[in-house]
Every structure is written in C-alpha cells, then in structure tokens.
Amino acid sequence: MLPLHSDGFDVGSSGHVVGSFGLPAKGFVLHSTTGLVDLTAFAATPGMTIIGGTGVNASRQVTALAEVSGATVGVLITP
C-alpha cells in the first residue's frame, strides 16, 4: 500500500512502479516482492535526495529527479 501522498509515474515490464511519496517528496520503486523502497538509498552523491522516480526499463534501471546542493538534476539509478 502506498502512503497517502503518492504519485506513480511509470510501470515497467517486470511490474516495478516508480513515482514519489510523502511531503516533502521522495522517490520510490514498488514491486510485489520488495515492497516500497525509497530511491534515496541508491543515491551515489552524499546529500542527494531522490524526489521522484520518472521511468523504469526492463533492466529495472530507474530514471529519476534528484535534489543536490539546491539544484534539481536528472539521474539514472541501477539498483
């Protein structure tokens, strides 16, 4: 089950859903086997917060928006 404030943005061919949850927003990936996972756990840069998953491919790579040092950037996450 997703938190009250949540948005799904894409569903991958393997059933992974990506989007954002909470206030302030954090990115997530959701699958029936892993449950809801906060994408910030995969951030490669210290201080980076993933604010929304925007897409997921067949290899489960996730495109996302992140905030780091006051800027919003696009990132590719390979969990």
N, C-alpha and C positions, 0 to 999 in steps of 0.2 A: 504494500500500500504506500502511495506517495504522500508526502506531507501536504498540509492544507494549501500552502502557497507553492505551486509547482506547475511547470510547463514542460511538455515533451516536444522535442523538435524533430526527431528522426527515429525511425525504426530500421535496424539493419536486417540483412537477410537471415542472420542467425538468431534473431529475436531480441537483440540488445536495443534498449531505448535510451536515448540521451536527451538531456534538457537541463533545466535549472530548478532549484527548490530553495525555499526559505527567504527570509528578509534579514540582512542583505542576501542577494542571490549567490548560490554556489552551484557549480556544475555537477551533474551526476551521470552515471551509467547504471541501468537497471536490467537485470536478467533473472529469470526464474531460478537459476542455480546459484547465483551470487548475491541476490538481493540488491539493495540500493547501495552504491559505492560513490563516495564523494571524490570527484576527479582531482581535487587539490592534493590528494595523497600521491598523485603521479607527477606533480609539478617539479620540473627539473631546476628551477631557479628559486633560491631562498626568498621568502617574502611574496611569492606569486600566489594569487588566489584564482582558481578557475571559476568563472562566474556563469558559464553556460556551455553545455555540450551542444554543438550545432549539427553534427553529422557523424555517421558511423558506417564503415565499409565492411565487406565480407571478412576481412582480416581482423576486425574489431578495432582498427585504428579509429580514433575519435578526433574530429576537428572541434575546436573549442575557442571561446573567448576567455581571456585572462586579464587580470589587472596586476601590474607590477610597477612600482615606483611612480604611481599616479597616472600611468598610461594604460590604455586598453589595447591588447595585441591579440592576434590570432596565433594559435598553437596547434600542433599535431601531437597527439598522445598515443603511444603504443603501450597499453597496459600489459 
